[in-house]
Amino acid sequence: MSSESDCLFCKIVAGAIPSTGVFEDELVVAFRDIVPVAPTHVLIVPRRHIVDASTIERGDQPELIAMFLAAKVIARNEGIDENGYRLAFNVGDDAGNSVAHLHLHLLGGRFLAWPPG
């Protein structure tokens, strides 16, 4: 598990590591995934370090709401809001979570089969 000082996404939020940003406000930053699994694959992260969805608490509500509102704006800006998109949080190794900083995947731009795989 990473700490804030060695967290990849904290470094992206701080501007220490470049990313392809698509949205930001006072609570969240969103950028394109470097290994996309769909034509639109954006990661939405809170500026404040939260480990993952299993560690959220009541006090994290502002960041969580901001993440979902950002997803709505990004989907519209990407032109995928009408045909649909997927939002996903991965928790733990078995889910493929490789960065211990809460992040919401926004996926779209093609038909996304369900169940995935």
Secondary structure, DSSP 4 states (H G I P E B T S, - for coil): ---GGG-HHHHHHHTSS---EEEE-SSEEEEE-SS-SSSEEEEEEESS----GGG--GGGHHHHHHHHHHHHHHHHHHT-TTT-EEEE---SGGGT--SSS--EEEEESS---SS--
